[in-house]
Amino acid sequence: MNIVNFTPVTATLGGIFIGLAVAVFFLFNGRLVGISGIAANALTEKNNRFDNILFLLGLVIGPILYSLFTKNEINITISNSYILLIFAGLLVGIGTRISGGCTSGHGISGCGRFSLRSIVATITFMIVGILTVLIKNFL
C-alpha cells in the first residue's frame, strides 16, 4: 500500500478554514482559540460553558460530516498501547498548563498575532516533536 501525504490543495483549504474559524471565534467570543484552554474551561468555568462544549462537539462532528458528504472513510489505527497513549496525553496536558497553552493556541492564534511567546513555544513544540519521532524510530 502506497500512501501519499503530499496534499497541498486540501492542506491549503484546511488552513484557510482553520484561520477563518479562529477569526470567527474571536469575533463572536472575544477569545483566542486553544483547544486545551477551551476543554479546561468547558470542565471548570461556568461562563461560556455552552460555547466551549459546542466548539468541542464541532471538532468531533466535523470529520464525521466530512466523511458522510465526501464518501471518504476516516480510518484510525492505534498502533501503540493504550497505557502509553494515556501517559502521553497526561504529559501533553501538563505541558499545556506549564507553557500557558497548547499547539493550537500558540501555533494558530498566538503566531497569527505575532506573539513572541507563542512563536518560541511553537518552535519548541516542533523541535521536541521531531526529536521524539527520531529517537523513537532509531531506538
C-alpha positions in Angstrom: 0.0 0.0 0.0 1.4 3.4 -1.1 0.3 6.3 1.0 0.9 9.8 -0.4 1.0 12.5 2.3 1.7 15.5 0.0 -1.7 17.1 -0.4 -1.1 20.9 -1.0 -4.6 21.8 -2.2 -6.5 20.2 0.7 -3.9 21.3 3.2 -4.2 24.9 2.0 -8.0 24.7 2.1 -7.8 23.2 5.6 -5.5 26.0 6.7 -7.9 28.7 5.3 -10.8 27.1 7.1 -8.9 26.9 10.4 -7.9 30.5 10.0 -11.5 31.6 9.3 -12.7 29.5 12.3 -10.2 31.2 14.6 -11.2 34.7 13.3 -15.0 33.9 13.7 -14.5 32.5 17.2 -12.6 35.6 18.2 -15.1 38.0 16.6 -18.1 36.3 18.4 -16.4 35.4 21.7 -13.6 37.9 22.1 -11.3 35.0 23.0 -8.5 33.2 21.2 -8.8 29.6 20.1 -6.7 27.0 22.0 -8.2 23.5 22.4 -6.6 22.8 25.8 -8.0 26.1 27.2 -11.4 25.5 25.7 -11.5 21.9 27.0 -10.4 23.1 30.5 -12.9 25.9 30.5 -15.7 23.6 29.4 -15.0 21.5 32.5 -14.2 24.2 35.1 -15.8 27.5 34.2 -19.4 28.5 34.3 -19.0 31.3 31.8 -19.2 30.4 28.2 -19.5 26.7 29.0 -22.1 26.2 26.3 -19.9 27.8 23.7 -16.9 25.7 24.7 -18.9 22.5 24.6 -20.3 23.4 21.1 -16.8 24.1 19.9 -15.6 20.7 21.2 -18.6 18.9 19.7 -17.7 20.6 16.4 -14.3 19.0 16.5 -15.9 15.6 16.7 -18.9 16.2 14.4 -16.9 18.0 11.6 -14.9 15.0 10.5 -18.0 12.8 10.6 -19.9 15.2 8.4 -16.9 15.4 6.1 -16.8 11.6 5.7 -20.5 11.5 5.0 -20.5 14.2 2.3 -17.3 13.2 0.6 -17.7 9.4 1.0 -14.1 9.3 2.2 -13.7 6.8 5.0 -11.7 8.0 8.0 -9.5 5.2 9.2 -7.9 5.4 12.6 -5.4 2.8 13.7 -4.0 2.8 17.2 -0.5 1.3 16.9 0.7 1.8 20.5 -0.5 0.6 23.8 -3.4 2.4 25.5 -1.3 2.9 28.6 1.4 4.7 26.6 -1.3 6.9 24.9 -2.8 7.8 28.3 0.6 8.6 29.7 1.4 10.8 26.7 -1.9 12.6 27.0 -1.2 13.4 30.6 2.2 14.7 29.7 0.6 16.9 27.0 -1.9 18.2 29.5 0.8 19.1 32.0 2.8 20.7 29.2 -0.1 22.8 28.1 -0.5 24.1 31.6 3.2 24.8 32.0 3.5 26.6 28.7 0.3 28.5 29.1 -1.4 26.9 26.0 -1.3 24.1 23.5 -0.1 23.8 20.0 -3.4 25.1 18.5 -3.5 28.1 20.9 0.2 29.1 20.4 0.6 27.8 16.8 -2.6 29.2 15.3 -3.8 32.0 17.5 -0.5 33.2 19.0 1.6 33.0 15.9 -1.2 34.6 13.9 -0.9 37.7 16.2 2.9 37.6 16.2 3.2 36.8 19.9 6.9 36.2 20.6 6.0 33.8 23.4 3.8 31.8 21.1 6.4 31.7 18.3 9.0 30.4 20.8 6.6 27.8 22.2 5.6 26.6 18.7 9.3 26.3 17.6 9.9 24.3 20.9 6.9 22.0 20.2 8.1 21.3 16.7 11.7 20.6 17.7 10.7 18.3 20.6 8.2 16.5 18.3 10.8 16.0 15.6 13.4 14.8 18.1 10.8 12.4 19.8 10.0 10.8 16.4 13.7 10.5 15.5 14.5 8.9 18.9 11.5 6.6 18.9 12.3 5.4 15.3 16.0 4.8 16.0 15.8 3.1 19.4 
